[in-house]
Amino acid sequence: MKNTLRIVTLIAIMQANSAFAATGAEAGGYSLIGWIFLGFLALIVTLQFVPALIMFGSMMAGVFGKAKNRETVTGNVK
């Protein structure tokens, strides 16, 4: 167990050092994976937004629209 912990700690330290060394001459920007991820997020937002607009429109039509087939109940006692 001690050897495994030592190896994991050593690998973590080595990975951290290479990450600090990689901040150099590369230009910033998104990679292909980044663009695919952002596109997927945009797709999710769009697919949630369309039904919300439809529901909002139906709600506004129900609140401000004309009444249909409403009957008044008067004297319905047996």
PDB file of N, CA, C and O in Angstrom:
ATOM      1  N   MET A   1       0.816  -1.187   0.000  1.00  0.00           N
ATOM      2  CA  MET A   1       0.000   0.000   0.000  1.00  0.00           C
ATOM      3  C   MET A   1       0.869   1.264   0.000  1.00  0.00           C
ATOM      4  O   MET A   1       0.553   2.255  -0.659  1.00  0.00           O
ATOM      5  N   LYS A   2       1.966   1.202   0.754  1.00  0.00           N
ATOM      6  CA  LYS A   2       2.851   2.366   0.805  1.00  0.00           C
ATOM      7  C   LYS A   2       3.492   2.621  -0.558  1.00  0.00           C
ATOM      8  O   LYS A   2       3.641   3.771  -0.972  1.00  0.00           O
ATOM      9  N   ASN A   3       3.866   1.560  -1.244  1.00  0.00           N
ATOM     10  CA  ASN A   3       4.473   1.739  -2.559  1.00  0.00           C
ATOM     11  C   ASN A   3       3.477   2.348  -3.550  1.00  0.00           C
ATOM     12  O   ASN A   3       3.837   3.209  -4.352  1.00  0.00           O
ATOM     13  N   THR A   4       2.233   1.897  -3.486  1.00  0.00           N
ATOM     14  CA  THR A   4       1.212   2.451  -4.375  1.00  0.00           C
ATOM     15  C   THR A   4       0.994   3.926  -4.091  1.00  0.00           C
ATOM     16  O   THR A   4       0.871   4.724  -5.021  1.00  0.00           O
ATOM     17  N   LEU A   5       0.945   4.295  -2.830  1.00  0.00           N
ATOM     18  CA  LEU A   5       0.769   5.694  -2.457  1.00  0.00           C
ATOM     19  C   LEU A   5       1.948   6.542  -2.921  1.00  0.00           C
ATOM     20  O   LEU A   5       1.760   7.664  -3.391  1.00  0.00           O
ATOM     21  N   ARG A   6       3.151   6.017  -2.794  1.00  0.00           N
ATOM     22  CA  ARG A   6       4.338   6.741  -3.256  1.00  0.00           C
ATOM     23  C   ARG A   6       4.311   6.939  -4.769  1.00  0.00           C
ATOM     24  O   ARG A   6       4.643   8.014  -5.267  1.00  0.00           O
ATOM     25  N   ILE A   7       3.916   5.897  -5.494  1.00  0.00           N
ATOM     26  CA  ILE A   7       3.872   5.998  -6.958  1.00  0.00           C
ATOM     27  C   ILE A   7       2.810   6.999  -7.397  1.00  0.00           C
ATOM     28  O   ILE A   7       3.048   7.808  -8.294  1.00  0.00           O
ATOM     29  N   VAL A   8       1.639   6.944  -6.765  1.00  0.00           N
ATOM     30  CA  VAL A   8       0.571   7.892  -7.113  1.00  0.00           C
ATOM     31  C   VAL A   8       1.000   9.316  -6.798  1.00  0.00           C
ATOM     32  O   VAL A   8       0.735  10.222  -7.589  1.00  0.00           O
ATOM     33  N   THR A   9       1.653   9.537  -5.671  1.00  0.00           N
ATOM     34  CA  THR A   9       2.131  10.871  -5.322  1.00  0.00           C
ATOM     35  C   THR A   9       3.181  11.359  -6.313  1.00  0.00           C
ATOM     36  O   THR A   9       3.153  12.518  -6.726  1.00  0.00           O
ATOM     37  N   LEU A  10       4.096  10.494  -6.691  1.00  0.00           N
ATOM     38  CA  LEU A  10       5.122  10.859  -7.659  1.00  0.00           C
ATOM     39  C   LEU A  10       4.516  11.211  -9.012  1.00  0.00           C
ATOM     40  O   LEU A  10       4.923  12.188  -9.642  1.00  0.00           O
ATOM     41  N   ILE A  11       3.546  10.419  -9.459  1.00  0.00           N
ATOM     42  CA  ILE A  11       2.891  10.702 -10.746  1.00  0.00           C
ATOM     43  C   ILE A  11       2.144  12.030 -10.685  1.00  0.00           C
ATOM     44  O   ILE A  11       2.177  12.803 -11.643  1.00  0.00           O
ATOM     45  N   ALA A  12       1.474  12.300  -9.571  1.00  0.00           N
ATOM     46  CA  ALA A  12       0.750  13.562  -9.428  1.00  0.00           C
ATOM     47  C   ALA A  12       1.699  14.755  -9.468  1.00  0.00           C
ATOM     48  O   ALA A  12       1.391  15.772 -10.089  1.00  0.00           O
ATOM     49  N   ILE A  13       2.849  14.639  -8.812  1.00  0.00           N
ATOM     50  CA  ILE A  13       3.836  15.733  -8.819  1.00  0.00           C
ATOM     51  C   ILE A  13       4.395  15.930 -10.221  1.00  0.00           C
ATOM     52  O   ILE A  13       4.573  17.065 -10.663  1.00  0.00           O
ATOM     53  N   MET A  14       4.670  14.845 -10.918  1.00  0.00           N
ATOM     54  CA  MET A  14       5.221  14.955 -12.273  1.00  0.00           C
ATOM     55  C   MET A  14       4.205  15.568 -13.234  1.00  0.00           C
ATOM     56  O   MET A  14       4.580  16.358 -14.101  1.00  0.00           O
ATOM     57  N   GLN A  15       2.944  15.221 -13.095  1.00  0.00           N
ATOM     58  CA  GLN A  15       1.912  15.792 -13.954  1.00  0.00           C
ATOM     59  C   GLN A  15       1.735  17.285 -13.676  1.00  0.00           C
ATOM     60  O   GLN A  15       1.529  18.069 -14.603  1.00  0.00           O
ATOM     61  N   ALA A  16       1.815  17.676 -12.419  1.00  0.00           N
ATOM     62  CA  ALA A  16       1.681  19.091 -12.075  1.00  0.00           C
ATOM     63  C   ALA A  16       2.843  19.892 -12.654  1.00  0.00           C
ATOM     64  O   ALA A  16       2.636  21.011 -13.124  1.00  0.00           O
ATOM     65  N   ASN A  17       4.038  19.357 -12.634  1.00  0.00           N
ATOM     66  CA  ASN A  17       5.191  20.058 -13.184  1.00  0.00           C
ATOM     67  C   ASN A  17       5.064  20.243 -14.691  1.00  0.00           C
ATOM     68  O   ASN A  17       5.397  21.308 -15.210  1.00  0.00           O
ATOM     69  N   SER A  18       4.592  19.232 -15.394  1.00  0.00           N
ATOM     70  CA  SER A  18       4.450  19.379 -16.837  1.00  0.00           C
ATOM     71  C   SER A  18       3.326  20.347 -17.183  1.00  0.00           C
ATOM     72  O   SER A  18       3.378  20.993 -18.230  1.00  0.00           O
ATOM     73  N   ALA A  19       2.328  20.461 -16.343  1.00  0.00           N
ATOM     74  CA  ALA A  19       1.251  21.414 -16.596  1.00  0.00           C
ATOM     75  C   ALA A  19       1.760  22.847 -16.436  1.00  0.00           C
ATOM     76  O   ALA A  19       1.371  23.732 -17.199  1.00  0.00           O
ATOM     77  N   PHE A  20       2.614  23.077 -15.464  1.00  0.00           N
ATOM     78  CA  PHE A  20       3.175  24.413 -15.294  1.00  0.00           C
ATOM     79  C   PHE A  20       4.127  24.761 -16.438  1.00  0.00           C
ATOM     80  O   PHE A  20       4.240  25.929 -16.813  1.00  0.00           O
ATOM     81  N   ALA A  21       4.791  23.790 -16.979  1.00  0.00           N
ATOM     82  CA  ALA A  21       5.743  24.038 -18.055  1.00  0.00           C
ATOM     83  C   ALA A  21       5.043  24.294 -19.388  1.00  0.00           C
ATOM     84  O   ALA A  21       5.659  24.838 -20.304  1.00  0.00           O
ATOM     85  N   ALA A  22       3.782  23.920 -19.517  1.00  0.00           N
ATOM     86  CA  ALA A  22       3.088  24.031 -20.794  1.00  0.00           C
ATOM     87  C   ALA A  22       2.521  25.424 -21.055  1.00  0.00           C
ATOM     88  O   ALA A  22       1.901  25.633 -22.097  1.00  0.00           O
ATOM     89  N   THR A  23       2.704  26.358 -20.172  1.00  0.00           N
ATOM     90  CA  THR A  23       2.158  27.707 -20.368  1.00  0.00           C
ATOM     91  C   THR A  23       3.188  28.548 -21.101  1.00  0.00           C
ATOM     92  O   THR A  23       3.898  29.353 -20.499  1.00  0.00           O
ATOM     93  N   GLY A  24       3.257  28.349 -22.410  1.00  0.00           N
ATOM     94  CA  GLY A  24       4.305  29.046 -23.137  1.00  0.00           C
ATOM     95  C   GLY A  24       3.813  29.636 -24.437  1.00  0.00           C
ATOM     96  O   GLY A  24       2.930  30.494 -24.445  1.00  0.00           O
ATOM     97  N   ALA A  25       4.385  29.178 -25.539  1.00  0.00           N
ATOM     98  CA  ALA A  25       4.220  29.834 -26.828  1.00  0.00           C
ATOM     99  C   ALA A  25       2.938  29.461 -27.560  1.00  0.00           C
ATOM    100  O   ALA A  25       2.688  29.988 -28.644  1.00  0.00           O
ATOM    101  N   GLU A  26       2.118  28.574 -27.012  1.00  0.00           N
ATOM    102  CA  GLU A  26       0.901  28.196 -27.720  1.00  0.00           C
ATOM    103  C   GLU A  26      -0.093  29.341 -27.719  1.00  0.00           C
ATOM    104  O   GLU A  26      -0.215  30.081 -26.743  1.00  0.00           O
ATOM    105  N   ALA A  27      -0.804  29.473 -28.836  1.00  0.00           N
ATOM    106  CA  ALA A  27      -1.835  30.506 -28.940  1.00  0.00           C
ATOM    107  C   ALA A  27      -3.090  30.018 -28.231  1.00  0.00           C
ATOM    108  O   ALA A  27      -3.384  28.823 -28.219  1.00  0.00           O
ATOM    109  N   GLY A  28      -3.823  30.950 -27.642  1.00  0.00           N
ATOM    110  CA  GLY A  28      -5.053  30.598 -26.953  1.00  0.00           C
ATOM    111  C   GLY A  28      -6.160  30.278 -27.940  1.00  0.00           C
ATOM    112  O   GLY A  28      -6.026  30.519 -29.140  1.00  0.00           O
ATOM    113  N   GLY A  29      -7.242  29.741 -27.432  1.00  0.00           N
ATOM    114  CA  GLY A  29      -8.375  29.416 -28.273  1.00  0.00           C
ATOM    115  C   GLY A  29      -8.937  28.060 -27.916  1.00  0.00           C
ATOM    116  O   GLY A  29      -8.407  27.342 -27.068  1.00  0.00           O
ATOM    117  N   TYR A  30     -10.016  27.730 -28.580  1.00  0.00           N
ATOM    118  CA  TYR A  30     -10.687  26.464 -28.317  1.00  0.00           C
ATOM    119  C   TYR A  30     -10.222  25.409 -29.309  1.00  0.00           C
ATOM    120  O   TYR A  30      -9.977  25.701 -30.479  1.00  0.00           O
ATOM    121  N   SER A  31     -10.108  24.204 -28.832  1.00  0.00           N
ATOM    122  CA  SER A  31      -9.784  23.095 -29.712  1.00  0.00           C
ATOM    123  C   SER A  31     -11.088  22.555 -30.294  1.00  0.00           C
ATOM    124  O   SER A  31     -12.169  23.068 -30.005  1.00  0.00           O
ATOM    125  N   LEU A  32     -10.972  21.530 -31.104  1.00  0.00           N
ATOM    126  CA  LEU A  32     -12.159  20.920 -31.699  1.00  0.00           C
ATOM    127  C   LEU A  32     -13.077  20.356 -30.629  1.00  0.00           C
ATOM    128  O   LEU A  32     -14.297  20.477 -30.736  1.00  0.00           O
ATOM    129  N   ILE A  33     -12.519  19.750 -29.614  1.00  0.00           N
ATOM    130  CA  ILE A  33     -13.325  19.196 -28.527  1.00  0.00           C
ATOM    131  C   ILE A  33     -14.062  20.313 -27.791  1.00  0.00           C
ATOM    132  O   ILE A  33     -15.216  20.137 -27.398  1.00  0.00           O
ATOM    133  N   GLY A  34     -13.416  21.444 -27.604  1.00  0.00           N
ATOM    134  CA  GLY A  34     -14.065  22.583 -26.956  1.00  0.00           C
ATOM    135  C   GLY A  34     -15.244  23.093 -27.750  1.00  0.00           C
ATOM    136  O   GLY A  34     -16.296  23.393 -27.185  1.00  0.00           O
ATOM    137  N   TRP A  35     -15.077  23.196 -29.070  1.00  0.00           N
ATOM    138  CA  TRP A  35     -16.174  23.658 -29.929  1.00  0.00           C
ATOM    139  C   TRP A  35     -17.319  22.648 -29.943  1.00  0.00           C
ATOM    140  O   TRP A  35     -18.487  23.038 -29.958  1.00  0.00           O
ATOM    141  N   ILE A  36     -16.999  21.369 -29.939  1.00  0.00           N
ATOM    142  CA  ILE A  36     -18.047  20.345 -29.902  1.00  0.00           C
ATOM    143  C   ILE A  36     -18.811  20.436 -28.582  1.00  0.00           C
ATOM    144  O   ILE A  36     -20.037  20.324 -28.568  1.00  0.00           O
ATOM    145  N   PHE A  37     -18.102  20.635 -27.482  1.00  0.00           N
ATOM    146  CA  PHE A  37     -18.749  20.766 -26.179  1.00  0.00           C
ATOM    147  C   PHE A  37     -19.651  21.997 -26.136  1.00  0.00           C
ATOM    148  O   PHE A  37     -20.783  21.916 -25.659  1.00  0.00           O
ATOM    149  N   LEU A  38     -19.163  23.133 -26.629  1.00  0.00           N
ATOM    150  CA  LEU A  38     -19.988  24.341 -26.650  1.00  0.00           C
ATOM    151  C   LEU A  38     -21.201  24.178 -27.549  1.00  0.00           C
ATOM    152  O   LEU A  38     -22.286  24.657 -27.220  1.00  0.00           O
ATOM    153  N   GLY A  39     -21.028  23.502 -28.689  1.00  0.00           N
ATOM    154  CA  GLY A  39     -22.166  23.230 -29.566  1.00  0.00           C
ATOM    155  C   GLY A  39     -23.196  22.333 -28.911  1.00  0.00           C
ATOM    156  O   GLY A  39     -24.399  22.528 -29.086  1.00  0.00           O
ATOM    157  N   PHE A  40     -22.728  21.349 -28.155  1.00  0.00           N
ATOM    158  CA  PHE A  40     -23.640  20.459 -27.436  1.00  0.00           C
ATOM    159  C   PHE A  40     -24.420  21.233 -26.379  1.00  0.00           C
ATOM    160  O   PHE A  40     -25.619  21.013 -26.211  1.00  0.00           O
ATOM    161  N   LEU A  41     -23.752  22.133 -25.668  1.00  0.00           N
ATOM    162  CA  LEU A  41     -24.448  22.965 -24.689  1.00  0.00           C
ATOM    163  C   LEU A  41     -25.474  23.873 -25.356  1.00  0.00           C
ATOM    164  O   LEU A  41     -26.575  24.057 -24.836  1.00  0.00           O
ATOM    165  N   ALA A  42     -25.119  24.436 -26.499  1.00  0.00           N
ATOM    166  CA  ALA A  42     -26.065  25.285 -27.231  1.00  0.00           C
ATOM    167  C   ALA A  42     -27.263  24.476 -27.705  1.00  0.00           C
ATOM    168  O   ALA A  42     -28.389  24.974 -27.692  1.00  0.00           O
ATOM    169  N   LEU A  43     -27.039  23.251 -28.120  1.00  0.00           N
ATOM    170  CA  LEU A  43     -28.133  22.381 -28.542  1.00  0.00           C
ATOM    171  C   LEU A  43     -29.073  22.098 -27.383  1.00  0.00           C
ATOM    172  O   LEU A  43     -30.291  22.125 -27.557  1.00  0.00           O
ATOM    173  N   ILE A  44     -28.535  21.832 -26.219  1.00  0.00           N
ATOM    174  CA  ILE A  44     -29.374  21.567 -25.047  1.00  0.00           C
ATOM    175  C   ILE A  44     -30.203  22.797 -24.695  1.00  0.00           C
ATOM    176  O   ILE A  44     -31.399  22.686 -24.422  1.00  0.00           O
ATOM    177  N   VAL A  45     -29.571  23.968 -24.701  1.00  0.00           N
ATOM    178  CA  VAL A  45     -30.294  25.195 -24.371  1.00  0.00           C
ATOM    179  C   VAL A  45     -31.399  25.449 -25.388  1.00  0.00           C
ATOM    180  O   VAL A  45     -32.505  25.835 -25.010  1.00  0.00           O
ATOM    181  N   THR A  46     -31.120  25.241 -26.670  1.00  0.00           N
ATOM    182  CA  THR A  46     -32.119  25.452 -27.705  1.00  0.00           C
ATOM    183  C   THR A  46     -33.275  24.486 -27.564  1.00  0.00           C
ATOM    184  O   THR A  46     -34.436  24.879 -27.683  1.00  0.00           O
ATOM    185  N   LEU A  47     -32.971  23.235 -27.312  1.00  0.00           N
ATOM    186  CA  LEU A  47     -34.031  22.246 -27.173  1.00  0.00           C
ATOM    187  C   LEU A  47     -34.877  22.479 -25.924  1.00  0.00           C
ATOM    188  O   LEU A  47     -36.025  22.038 -25.884  1.00  0.00           O
ATOM    189  N   GLN A  48     -34.361  23.140 -24.928  1.00  0.00           N
ATOM    190  CA  GLN A  48     -35.156  23.496 -23.763  1.00  0.00           C
ATOM    191  C   GLN A  48     -35.917  24.802 -23.975  1.00  0.00           C
ATOM    192  O   GLN A  48     -36.963  25.013 -23.362  1.00  0.00           O
ATOM    193  N   PHE A  49     -35.411  25.667 -24.825  1.00  0.00           N
ATOM    194  CA  PHE A  49     -36.001  26.983 -25.027  1.00  0.00           C
ATOM    195  C   PHE A  49     -37.252  26.926 -25.903  1.00  0.00           C
ATOM    196  O   PHE A  49     -38.215  27.651 -25.651  1.00  0.00           O
ATOM    197  N   VAL A  50     -37.249  26.078 -26.922  1.00  0.00           N
ATOM    198  CA  VAL A  50     -38.386  25.996 -27.849  1.00  0.00           C
ATOM    199  C   VAL A  50     -39.659  25.551 -27.136  1.00  0.00           C
ATOM    200  O   VAL A  50     -40.675  26.230 -27.285  1.00  0.00           O
ATOM    201  N   PRO A  51     -39.678  24.460 -26.373  1.00  0.00           N
ATOM    202  CA  PRO A  51     -40.910  24.106 -25.665  1.00  0.00           C
ATOM    203  C   PRO A  51     -41.325  25.144 -24.621  1.00  0.00           C
ATOM    204  O   PRO A  51     -42.513  25.328 -24.357  1.00  0.00           O
ATOM    205  N   ALA A  52     -40.342  25.817 -24.032  1.00  0.00           N
ATOM    206  CA  ALA A  52     -40.681  26.865 -23.061  1.00  0.00           C
ATOM    207  C   ALA A  52     -41.409  28.014 -23.750  1.00  0.00           C
ATOM    208  O   ALA A  52     -42.354  28.571 -23.191  1.00  0.00           O
ATOM    209  N   LEU A  53     -40.980  28.372 -24.954  1.00  0.00           N
ATOM    210  CA  LEU A  53     -41.683  29.419 -25.693  1.00  0.00           C
ATOM    211  C   LEU A  53     -43.090  28.994 -26.074  1.00  0.00           C
ATOM    212  O   LEU A  53     -44.022  29.795 -25.999  1.00  0.00           O
ATOM    213  N   ILE A  54     -43.253  27.753 -26.480  1.00  0.00           N
ATOM    214  CA  ILE A  54     -44.576  27.251 -26.837  1.00  0.00           C
ATOM    215  C   ILE A  54     -45.493  27.267 -25.614  1.00  0.00           C
ATOM    216  O   ILE A  54     -46.650  27.677 -25.709  1.00  0.00           O
ATOM    217  N   MET A  55     -44.979  26.822 -24.470  1.00  0.00           N
ATOM    218  CA  MET A  55     -45.777  26.817 -23.248  1.00  0.00           C
ATOM    219  C   MET A  55     -46.121  28.235 -22.811  1.00  0.00           C
ATOM    220  O   MET A  55     -47.238  28.494 -22.363  1.00  0.00           O
ATOM    221  N   PHE A  56     -45.171  29.150 -22.937  1.00  0.00           N
ATOM    222  CA  PHE A  56     -45.431  30.540 -22.570  1.00  0.00           C
ATOM    223  C   PHE A  56     -46.499  31.148 -23.475  1.00  0.00           C
ATOM    224  O   PHE A  56     -47.380  31.867 -23.004  1.00  0.00           O
ATOM    225  N   GLY A  57     -46.419  30.860 -24.775  1.00  0.00           N
ATOM    226  CA  GLY A  57     -47.434  31.362 -25.696  1.00  0.00           C
ATOM    227  C   GLY A  57     -48.813  30.807 -25.388  1.00  0.00           C
ATOM    228  O   GLY A  57     -49.799  31.541 -25.455  1.00  0.00           O
ATOM    229  N   SER A  58     -48.902  29.533 -25.053  1.00  0.00           N
ATOM    230  CA  SER A  58     -50.186  28.936 -24.684  1.00  0.00           C
ATOM    231  C   SER A  58     -50.736  29.543 -23.400  1.00  0.00           C
ATOM    232  O   SER A  58     -51.940  29.758 -23.266  1.00  0.00           O
ATOM    233  N   MET A  59     -49.842  29.815 -22.465  1.00  0.00           N
ATOM    234  CA  MET A  59     -50.271  30.415 -21.215  1.00  0.00           C
ATOM    235  C   MET A  59     -50.798  31.828 -21.446  1.00  0.00           C
ATOM    236  O   MET A  59     -51.818  32.207 -20.872  1.00  0.00           O
ATOM    237  N   MET A  60     -50.120  32.605 -22.274  1.00  0.00           N
ATOM    238  CA  MET A  60     -50.582  33.961 -22.563  1.00  0.00           C
ATOM    239  C   MET A  60     -51.910  33.941 -23.330  1.00  0.00           C
ATOM    240  O   MET A  60     -52.768  34.796 -23.106  1.00  0.00           O
ATOM    241  N   ALA A  61     -52.078  32.974 -24.226  1.00  0.00           N
ATOM    242  CA  ALA A  61     -53.355  32.853 -24.939  1.00  0.00           C
ATOM    243  C   ALA A  61     -54.470  32.477 -23.976  1.00  0.00           C
ATOM    244  O   ALA A  61     -55.599  32.943 -24.128  1.00  0.00           O
ATOM    245  N   GLY A  62     -54.174  31.649 -22.995  1.00  0.00           N
ATOM    246  CA  GLY A  62     -55.181  31.272 -22.008  1.00  0.00           C
ATOM    247  C   GLY A  62     -55.539  32.419 -21.075  1.00  0.00           C
ATOM    248  O   GLY A  62     -56.694  32.554 -20.672  1.00  0.00           O
ATOM    249  N   VAL A  63     -54.574  33.230 -20.734  1.00  0.00           N
ATOM    250  CA  VAL A  63     -54.836  34.338 -19.815  1.00  0.00           C
ATOM    251  C   VAL A  63     -55.536  35.488 -20.521  1.00  0.00           C
ATOM    252  O   VAL A  63     -56.495  36.047 -19.990  1.00  0.00           O
ATOM    253  N   PHE A  64     -55.071  35.849 -21.709  1.00  0.00           N
ATOM    254  CA  PHE A  64     -55.595  37.032 -22.384  1.00  0.00           C
ATOM    255  C   PHE A  64     -56.555  36.710 -23.529  1.00  0.00           C
ATOM    256  O   PHE A  64     -57.128  37.627 -24.118  1.00  0.00           O
ATOM    257  N   GLY A  65     -56.739  35.457 -23.851  1.00  0.00           N
ATOM    258  CA  GLY A  65     -57.603  35.087 -24.970  1.00  0.00           C
ATOM    259  C   GLY A  65     -59.072  35.113 -24.594  1.00  0.00           C
ATOM    260  O   GLY A  65     -59.434  35.356 -23.442  1.00  0.00           O
ATOM    261  N   LYS A  66     -59.915  34.858 -25.592  1.00  0.00           N
ATOM    262  CA  LYS A  66     -61.357  34.830 -25.366  1.00  0.00           C
ATOM    263  C   LYS A  66     -61.747  33.526 -24.677  1.00  0.00           C
ATOM    264  O   LYS A  66     -61.102  32.491 -24.842  1.00  0.00           O
ATOM    265  N   ALA A  67     -62.820  33.612 -23.904  1.00  0.00           N
ATOM    266  CA  ALA A  67     -63.313  32.425 -23.201  1.00  0.00           C
ATOM    267  C   ALA A  67     -64.042  31.528 -24.189  1.00  0.00           C
ATOM    268  O   ALA A  67     -64.807  32.018 -25.019  1.00  0.00           O
ATOM    269  N   LYS A  68     -63.816  30.224 -24.111  1.00  0.00           N
ATOM    270  CA  LYS A  68     -64.465  29.266 -24.992  1.00  0.00           C
ATOM    271  C   LYS A  68     -65.270  28.284 -24.162  1.00  0.00           C
ATOM    272  O   LYS A  68     -64.791  27.772 -23.150  1.00  0.00           O
ATOM    273  N   ASN A  69     -66.470  28.029 -24.586  1.00  0.00           N
ATOM    274  CA  ASN A  69     -67.313  26.988 -24.003  1.00  0.00           C
ATOM    275  C   ASN A  69     -67.412  27.052 -22.478  1.00  0.00           C
ATOM    276  O   ASN A  69     -67.329  26.029 -21.798  1.00  0.00           O
ATOM    277  N   ARG A  70     -67.583  28.224 -21.969  1.00  0.00           N
ATOM    278  CA  ARG A  70     -67.767  28.354 -20.526  1.00  0.00           C
ATOM    279  C   ARG A  70     -69.248  28.561 -20.257  1.00  0.00           C
ATOM    280  O   ARG A  70     -69.866  29.486 -20.783  1.00  0.00           O
ATOM    281  N   GLU A  71     -69.788  27.716 -19.460  1.00  0.00           N
ATOM    282  CA  GLU A  71     -71.205  27.812 -19.109  1.00  0.00           C
ATOM    283  C   GLU A  71     -71.306  28.233 -17.651  1.00  0.00           C
ATOM    284  O   GLU A  71     -70.510  27.811 -16.812  1.00  0.00           O
ATOM    285  N   THR A  72     -72.277  29.055 -17.371  1.00  0.00           N
ATOM    286  CA  THR A  72     -72.497  29.450 -15.977  1.00  0.00           C
ATOM    287  C   THR A  72     -73.436  28.436 -15.342  1.00  0.00           C
ATOM    288  O   THR A  72     -74.432  28.027 -15.940  1.00  0.00           O
ATOM    289  N   VAL A  73     -73.110  28.051 -14.160  1.00  0.00           N
ATOM    290  CA  VAL A  73     -73.915  27.084 -13.432  1.00  0.00           C
ATOM    291  C   VAL A  73     -74.814  27.864 -12.496  1.00  0.00           C
ATOM    292  O   VAL A  73     -74.336  28.565 -11.604  1.00  0.00           O
ATOM    293  N   THR A  74     -76.139  27.743 -12.702  1.00  0.00           N
ATOM    294  CA  THR A  74     -77.069  28.436 -11.835  1.00  0.00           C
ATOM    295  C   THR A  74     -78.134  27.461 -11.362  1.00  0.00           C
ATOM    296  O   THR A  74     -78.733  26.750 -12.168  1.00  0.00           O
ATOM    297  N   GLY A  75     -78.361  27.428 -10.105  1.00  0.00           N
ATOM    298  CA  GLY A  75     -79.430  26.611  -9.536  1.00  0.00           C
ATOM    299  C   GLY A  75     -79.318  25.124  -9.835  1.00  0.00           C
ATOM    300  O   GLY A  75     -80.304  24.505 -10.235  1.00  0.00           O
ATOM    301  N   ASN A  76     -78.174  24.556  -9.657  1.00  0.00           N
ATOM    302  CA  ASN A  76     -77.941  23.142  -9.966  1.00  0.00           C
ATOM    303  C   ASN A  76     -78.082  22.318  -8.697  1.00  0.00           C
ATOM    304  O   ASN A  76     -77.223  21.491  -8.388  1.00  0.00           O
ATOM    305  N   VAL A  77     -79.161  22.541  -7.966  1.00  0.00           N
ATOM    306  CA  VAL A  77     -79.392  21.849  -6.697  1.00  0.00           C
ATOM    307  C   VAL A  77     -80.463  20.786  -6.902  1.00  0.00           C
ATOM    308  O   VAL A  77     -81.456  21.052  -7.579  1.00  0.00           O
ATOM    309  N   LYS A  78     -80.300  19.618  -6.354  1.00  0.00           N
ATOM    310  CA  LYS A  78     -81.293  18.555  -6.493  1.00  0.00           C
ATOM    311  C   LYS A  78     -82.214  18.490  -5.313  1.00  0.00           C
ATOM    312  O   LYS A  78     -83.110  17.646  -5.275  1.00  0.00           O
TER     313      LYS A  78
END
